[in-house]
Amino acid sequence: MNEKEYYENEAFWTEERFLKNNEELDRFGAIRSLIPHSSKSLLDVGCGNGAFLKYLEDNNTKLKLTGFERSQAALSNKICKSDIILGSAEKIDFPDNSFDLVVALEVIEHLPYMVYEKALSEIQRVSKKYIIISVPYCEKGRLIRCNYCGCIYSPSYHLREFNKKRMINLFSGCKLLKTELINRYKKYFVWDFLKDIWYKKIKKDFGELPLYSICPQCGFRAKETSESKRTLEVQSKKWNVKTSLRYFTPFRYSYTWIACLYQKNTF
């Protein structure tokens, strides 16, 4: 139940979080470039408040757009003109082959066991021609410790990791047509390794509990106060000094997201 509460946070579903964030806009632009020109209809599964649909509307798309979302809080903060249907990804209430293109953007990494498998099957079922999936790329799982019960969990409820190899075989009835890596950055892998050893193995410190995160075991959540803001600001300044050391360690380029375009074998 706490995982469901997580997505009912009003703070998640703001226009500023997506459409006034340059990285998110880059992600939307890269995904839009994958949309086949022959597509006439699009279903966005797990569309949230409709941020991607709004992005497409603002960029003069000719697609007939529909959203599908389970969060009541997201729907109450809807920012797009397109229709959004209330429902969960493991049971998409549309007939087979209803949409030329079905997209699920930053969705499937959150889905628990069995829901994940059913959702992929449903996405494939309602797609007539194409599917686009985007997920975090080679994400290193971040864990935090609940201040109340000590439970260790992912603050963003990411339950699995994805790389190019895993994306190839995501759908049994589809062919991978194109892959797009999005938002290149420098990954200081030696620094990250040493940081993890120091904090998690030696200090046993999993960091500050993020605001609005909800412990899946006991339901505890951090609350924003003026004191917590000041504490975070002080910690941030201290951390900036420490992280400057990373520039003296080796790095490699990586990417924040991977987006893949699939074509159904029946098409």
C-alpha positions as a Markdown table, in Angstrom:
| # | Residue | x | y | z |
|---|---|---|---|---|
| 1 | Met | 0.0 | 0.0 | 0.0 |
| 2 | Asn | 2.9 | 2.4 | 0.7 |
| 3 | Glu | 4.1 | 2.0 | -2.9 |
| 4 | Lys | 0.7 | 3.1 | -4.1 |
| 5 | Glu | 0.8 | 6.1 | -1.7 |
| 6 | Tyr | 4.2 | 7.1 | -3.2 |
| 7 | Tyr | 2.5 | 7.9 | -6.5 |
| 8 | Glu | -0.3 | 9.9 | -4.8 |
| 9 | Asn | 2.1 | 12.6 | -3.7 |
| 10 | Glu | 0.9 | 15.9 | -5.2 |
| 11 | Ala | 4.5 | 17.2 | -5.2 |
| 12 | Phe | 5.4 | 14.7 | -8.0 |
| 13 | Trp | 2.9 | 16.0 | -10.5 |
| 14 | Thr | 3.9 | 19.5 | -11.2 |
| 15 | Glu | 4.4 | 21.0 | -14.7 |
| 16 | Glu | 7.7 | 22.5 | -13.5 |
| 17 | Arg | 9.1 | 19.1 | -12.7 |
| 18 | Phe | 8.9 | 18.0 | -16.3 |
| 19 | Leu | 8.3 | 20.8 | -18.7 |
| 20 | Lys | 10.7 | 23.3 | -17.1 |
| 21 | Asn | 13.5 | 20.8 | -16.7 |
| 22 | Asn | 16.1 | 20.8 | -19.5 |
| 23 | Glu | 17.1 | 17.2 | -19.0 |
| 24 | Glu | 13.4 | 16.0 | -19.1 |
| 25 | Leu | 12.8 | 18.1 | -22.2 |
| 26 | Asp | 15.9 | 16.5 | -23.9 |
| 27 | Arg | 14.4 | 13.1 | -23.0 |
| 28 | Phe | 11.0 | 14.0 | -24.5 |
| 29 | Gly | 12.7 | 15.4 | -27.6 |
| 30 | Ala | 14.8 | 12.2 | -28.1 |
| 31 | Ile | 11.7 | 10.0 | -27.6 |
| 32 | Arg | 9.7 | 12.1 | -30.0 |
| 33 | Ser | 12.4 | 11.6 | -32.7 |
| 34 | Leu | 11.8 | 7.8 | -32.4 |
| 35 | Ile | 8.1 | 8.1 | -33.3 |
| 36 | Pro | 7.5 | 6.5 | -36.7 |
| 37 | His | 5.9 | 8.9 | -39.2 |
| 38 | Ser | 3.3 | 6.4 | -40.1 |
| 39 | Ser | 1.8 | 6.4 | -36.6 |
| 40 | Lys | -1.6 | 8.1 | -36.3 |
| 41 | Ser | -2.5 | 7.2 | -32.7 |
| 42 | Leu | -0.5 | 7.0 | -29.5 |
| 43 | Leu | -1.3 | 5.6 | -26.0 |
| 44 | Asp | 1.0 | 6.8 | -23.2 |
| 45 | Val | 0.9 | 4.1 | -20.5 |
| 46 | Gly | 1.8 | 5.5 | -17.0 |
| 47 | Cys | 1.5 | 9.0 | -18.4 |
| 48 | Gly | 1.4 | 10.7 | -15.0 |
| 49 | Asn | 0.0 | 14.2 | -15.3 |
| 50 | Gly | 0.3 | 14.1 | -19.1 |
| 51 | Ala | 3.6 | 15.9 | -19.3 |
| 52 | Phe | 4.8 | 14.0 | -22.5 |
| 53 | Leu | 1.4 | 14.4 | -24.0 |
| 54 | Lys | 1.5 | 18.1 | -23.4 |
| 55 | Tyr | 5.0 | 18.2 | -24.9 |
| 56 | Leu | 3.6 | 16.5 | -28.1 |
| 57 | Glu | 0.6 | 18.9 | -28.2 |
| 58 | Asp | 2.9 | 21.9 | -27.9 |
| 59 | Asn | 5.0 | 20.6 | -30.8 |
| 60 | Asn | 2.1 | 20.3 | -33.3 |
| 61 | Thr | 1.8 | 16.6 | -33.4 |
| 62 | Lys | -0.8 | 15.1 | -35.7 |
| 63 | Leu | -1.2 | 12.0 | -33.5 |
| 64 | Lys | -4.4 | 11.2 | -31.7 |
| 65 | Leu | -3.2 | 11.1 | -28.1 |
| 66 | Thr | -4.5 | 9.1 | -25.2 |
| 67 | Gly | -3.1 | 8.7 | -21.7 |
| 68 | Phe | -3.4 | 5.8 | -19.2 |
| 69 | Glu | -2.5 | 6.4 | -15.6 |
| 70 | Arg | -3.4 | 4.8 | -12.2 |
| 71 | Ser | -2.6 | 7.8 | -9.9 |
| 72 | Gln | -5.5 | 9.9 | -8.9 |
| 73 | Ala | -3.1 | 12.6 | -7.8 |
| 74 | Ala | -1.6 | 12.7 | -11.2 |
| 75 | Leu | -5.0 | 13.0 | -12.9 |
| 76 | Ser | -6.0 | 15.8 | -10.6 |
| 77 | Asn | -2.9 | 17.7 | -11.7 |
| 78 | Lys | -3.4 | 16.9 | -15.4 |
| 79 | Ile | -1.6 | 19.5 | -17.7 |
| 80 | Cys | -2.5 | 18.2 | -21.2 |
| 81 | Lys | -5.6 | 18.5 | -23.3 |
| 82 | Ser | -5.7 | 14.9 | -24.3 |
| 83 | Asp | -7.9 | 12.3 | -22.5 |
| 84 | Ile | -6.3 | 10.3 | -19.7 |
| 85 | Ile | -8.0 | 7.1 | -18.7 |
| 86 | Leu | -7.7 | 5.9 | -15.1 |
| 87 | Gly | -6.2 | 2.3 | -14.9 |
| 88 | Ser | -3.3 | 0.2 | -14.1 |
| 89 | Ala | -0.7 | -1.1 | -16.6 |
| 90 | Glu | -1.3 | -4.8 | -15.9 |
| 91 | Lys | -4.8 | -4.5 | -17.3 |
| 92 | Ile | -5.1 | -1.9 | -20.1 |
| 93 | Asp | -8.8 | -1.5 | -20.9 |
| 94 | Phe | -8.6 | -1.3 | -24.7 |
| 95 | Pro | -9.1 | -4.0 | -27.4 |
| 96 | Asp | -6.1 | -5.7 | -29.1 |
| 97 | Asn | -4.3 | -3.5 | -31.6 |
| 98 | Ser | -6.0 | -0.3 | -30.6 |
| 99 | Phe | -3.1 | 2.1 | -31.1 |
| 100 | Asp | -0.5 | 2.4 | -33.8 |
| 101 | Leu | 2.1 | 3.3 | -31.1 |
| 102 | Val | 2.2 | 2.5 | -27.4 |
| 103 | Val | 4.8 | 4.3 | -25.2 |
| 104 | Ala | 5.7 | 3.7 | -21.5 |
| 105 | Leu | 8.3 | 6.2 | -20.3 |
| 106 | Glu | 10.1 | 5.7 | -17.0 |
| 107 | Val | 7.4 | 3.2 | -16.0 |
| 108 | Ile | 8.4 | -0.4 | -16.1 |
| 109 | Glu | 11.4 | 0.0 | -13.7 |
| 110 | His | 8.8 | 0.6 | -11.0 |
| 111 | Leu | 6.6 | -2.4 | -11.5 |
| 112 | Pro | 6.7 | -5.2 | -9.0 |
| 113 | Tyr | 6.9 | -9.0 | -9.8 |
| 114 | Met | 4.0 | -10.3 | -11.9 |
| 115 | Val | 2.7 | -6.7 | -12.5 |
| 116 | Tyr | 5.8 | -6.2 | -14.6 |
| 117 | Glu | 5.3 | -9.3 | -16.8 |
| 118 | Lys | 1.6 | -8.6 | -17.2 |
| 119 | Ala | 2.2 | -4.9 | -18.1 |
| 120 | Leu | 4.7 | -5.8 | -20.9 |
| 121 | Ser | 2.1 | -8.3 | -22.3 |
| 122 | Glu | -0.7 | -5.7 | -22.2 |
| 123 | Ile | 1.5 | -3.0 | -23.8 |
| 124 | Gln | 2.3 | -5.5 | -26.7 |
| 125 | Arg | -1.4 | -6.6 | -26.9 |
| 126 | Val | -2.9 | -3.1 | -27.4 |
| 127 | Ser | -0.2 | -2.0 | -29.8 |
| 128 | Lys | -1.0 | -2.4 | -33.5 |
| 129 | Lys | 2.4 | -1.5 | -34.9 |
| 130 | Tyr | 5.0 | 0.0 | -32.6 |
| 131 | Ile | 6.2 | 0.3 | -29.0 |
| 132 | Ile | 8.6 | 2.8 | -27.4 |
| 133 | Ile | 10.0 | 2.1 | -23.9 |
| 134 | Ser | 12.3 | 4.4 | -22.0 |
| 135 | Val | 14.0 | 3.5 | -18.7 |
| 136 | Pro | 17.1 | 4.6 | -16.6 |
| 137 | Tyr | 20.2 | 3.3 | -18.3 |
| 138 | Cys | 22.6 | 1.1 | -16.4 |
| 139 | Glu | 21.4 | 2.7 | -13.2 |
| 140 | Lys | 23.3 | 1.9 | -10.1 |
| 141 | Gly | 20.7 | 1.2 | -7.4 |
| 142 | Arg | 20.6 | 3.8 | -4.7 |
| 143 | Leu | 19.4 | 2.7 | -1.3 |
| 144 | Ile | 18.3 | 4.6 | 1.8 |
| 145 | Arg | 17.6 | 3.6 | 5.3 |
| 146 | Cys | 14.3 | 4.4 | 7.0 |
| 147 | Asn | 14.8 | 6.7 | 10.0 |
| 148 | Tyr | 12.0 | 5.0 | 11.9 |
| 149 | Cys | 12.3 | 1.2 | 11.4 |
| 150 | Gly | 15.7 | 0.8 | 9.7 |
| 151 | Cys | 14.3 | -0.8 | 6.5 |
| 152 | Ile | 16.6 | -0.3 | 3.5 |
| 153 | Tyr | 14.9 | 0.5 | 0.2 |
| 154 | Ser | 15.1 | 2.4 | -3.1 |
| 155 | Pro | 13.7 | 6.0 | -2.6 |
| 156 | Ser | 12.4 | 6.0 | -6.1 |
| 157 | Tyr | 11.0 | 2.5 | -6.0 |
| 158 | His | 13.1 | 1.3 | -8.9 |
| 159 | Leu | 13.0 | -2.5 | -8.8 |
| 160 | Arg | 15.2 | -3.5 | -11.7 |
| 161 | Glu | 18.0 | -2.3 | -13.9 |
| 162 | Phe | 18.3 | -2.1 | -17.7 |
| 163 | Asn | 21.1 | -2.2 | -20.2 |
| 164 | Lys | 21.2 | -2.6 | -24.0 |
| 165 | Lys | 21.2 | -6.4 | -23.8 |
| 166 | Arg | 18.2 | -6.6 | -21.6 |
| 167 | Met | 16.2 | -4.2 | -23.8 |
| 168 | Ile | 16.8 | -6.3 | -26.9 |
| 169 | Asn | 14.7 | -9.2 | -25.5 |
| 170 | Leu | 12.1 | -7.1 | -23.6 |
| 171 | Phe | 9.2 | -8.2 | -25.9 |
| 172 | Ser | 8.9 | -11.7 | -27.3 |
| 173 | Gly | 6.7 | -10.7 | -30.2 |
| 174 | Cys | 8.6 | -7.6 | -31.3 |
| 175 | Lys | 11.8 | -6.6 | -33.1 |
| 176 | Leu | 14.0 | -3.9 | -31.8 |
| 177 | Leu | 14.3 | -1.2 | -34.5 |
| 178 | Lys | 16.3 | 1.6 | -32.9 |
| 179 | Thr | 17.9 | 2.6 | -29.6 |
| 180 | Glu | 18.6 | 6.1 | -28.3 |
| 181 | Leu | 20.9 | 6.9 | -25.4 |
| 182 | Ile | 19.9 | 10.1 | -23.7 |
| 183 | Asn | 21.7 | 12.7 | -21.6 |
| 184 | Arg | 25.4 | 11.9 | -21.7 |
| 185 | Tyr | 27.4 | 12.6 | -18.5 |
| 186 | Lys | 30.8 | 11.8 | -16.9 |
| 187 | Lys | 30.6 | 8.9 | -14.5 |
| 188 | Tyr | 33.5 | 8.9 | -12.0 |
| 189 | Phe | 33.4 | 5.1 | -11.4 |
| 190 | Val | 36.4 | 4.9 | -9.0 |
| 191 | Trp | 35.1 | 7.8 | -7.0 |
| 192 | Asp | 31.6 | 6.3 | -6.8 |
| 193 | Phe | 33.1 | 3.0 | -5.7 |
| 194 | Leu | 35.2 | 4.6 | -2.9 |
| 195 | Lys | 32.2 | 6.7 | -1.8 |
| 196 | Asp | 30.0 | 3.6 | -1.5 |
| 197 | Ile | 32.7 | 1.7 | 0.5 |
| 198 | Trp | 33.1 | 4.7 | 2.9 |
| 199 | Tyr | 29.4 | 5.5 | 3.5 |
| 200 | Lys | 27.8 | 2.0 | 3.3 |
| 201 | Lys | 30.5 | -0.3 | 4.6 |
| 202 | Ile | 32.4 | 1.9 | 7.0 |
| 203 | Lys | 30.1 | 4.6 | 8.2 |
| 204 | Lys | 26.9 | 2.5 | 7.7 |
| 205 | Asp | 25.3 | 5.8 | 6.5 |
| 206 | Phe | 22.7 | 5.7 | 3.7 |
| 207 | Gly | 22.3 | 9.4 | 3.5 |
| 208 | Glu | 19.5 | 11.8 | 4.3 |
| 209 | Leu | 15.9 | 10.5 | 3.8 |
| 210 | Pro | 14.5 | 12.3 | 0.7 |
| 211 | Leu | 11.4 | 14.4 | 1.2 |
| 212 | Tyr | 8.2 | 12.6 | 0.2 |
| 213 | Ser | 9.8 | 9.1 | 0.2 |
| 214 | Ile | 7.7 | 6.5 | 1.9 |
| 215 | Cys | 9.1 | 3.4 | 3.7 |
| 216 | Pro | 7.5 | 0.3 | 2.2 |
| 217 | Gln | 7.8 | -1.5 | 5.5 |
| 218 | Cys | 6.4 | 0.9 | 8.1 |
| 219 | Gly | 5.0 | 3.9 | 6.0 |
| 220 | Phe | 7.3 | 6.5 | 7.6 |
| 221 | Arg | 8.0 | 9.5 | 5.5 |
| 222 | Ala | 10.2 | 12.6 | 5.9 |
| 223 | Lys | 8.4 | 15.9 | 6.3 |
| 224 | Glu | 9.7 | 19.2 | 5.0 |
| 225 | Thr | 10.4 | 21.9 | 7.6 |
| 226 | Ser | 12.4 | 25.1 | 7.7 |
| 227 | Glu | 15.0 | 23.3 | 9.8 |
| 228 | Ser | 15.3 | 20.3 | 7.4 |
| 229 | Lys | 15.8 | 22.8 | 4.5 |
| 230 | Arg | 18.6 | 24.5 | 6.4 |
| 231 | Thr | 20.2 | 21.1 | 7.2 |
| 232 | Leu | 20.1 | 20.0 | 3.6 |
| 233 | Glu | 21.6 | 23.3 | 2.4 |
| 234 | Val | 24.5 | 22.9 | 4.8 |
| 235 | Gln | 25.0 | 19.3 | 3.9 |
| 236 | Ser | 24.9 | 20.2 | 0.2 |
| 237 | Lys | 27.7 | 22.8 | 0.6 |
| 238 | Lys | 29.8 | 20.3 | 2.5 |
| 239 | Trp | 29.2 | 17.7 | -0.1 |
| 240 | Asn | 30.1 | 20.0 | -3.0 |
| 241 | Val | 33.6 | 20.4 | -1.4 |
| 242 | Lys | 34.0 | 16.7 | -1.0 |
| 243 | Thr | 32.8 | 15.9 | -4.5 |
| 244 | Ser | 35.3 | 18.2 | -6.1 |
| 245 | Leu | 37.8 | 15.5 | -5.3 |
| 246 | Arg | 36.1 | 13.3 | -8.0 |
| 247 | Tyr | 37.7 | 15.4 | -10.7 |
| 248 | Phe | 41.0 | 13.8 | -9.8 |
| 249 | Thr | 39.7 | 10.2 | -10.5 |
| 250 | Pro | 39.1 | 8.4 | -13.8 |
| 251 | Phe | 35.8 | 8.7 | -15.5 |
| 252 | Arg | 33.9 | 7.2 | -18.4 |
| 253 | Tyr | 30.9 | 8.6 | -20.3 |
| 254 | Ser | 27.5 | 7.2 | -19.5 |
| 255 | Tyr | 23.9 | 8.1 | -20.1 |
| 256 | Thr | 20.9 | 8.8 | -17.9 |
| 257 | Trp | 18.2 | 7.0 | -20.0 |
| 258 | Ile | 17.8 | 4.5 | -22.8 |
| 259 | Ala | 14.8 | 4.6 | -25.2 |
| 260 | Cys | 14.0 | 1.8 | -27.6 |
| 261 | Leu | 11.6 | 1.6 | -30.6 |
| 262 | Tyr | 10.1 | -1.8 | -31.2 |
| 263 | Gln | 8.0 | -3.1 | -34.1 |
| 264 | Lys | 5.4 | -5.9 | -33.6 |
| 265 | Asn | 6.3 | -9.1 | -35.6 |
| 266 | Thr | 2.7 | -9.3 | -36.8 |
| 267 | Phe | 3.0 | -6.0 | -38.7 |
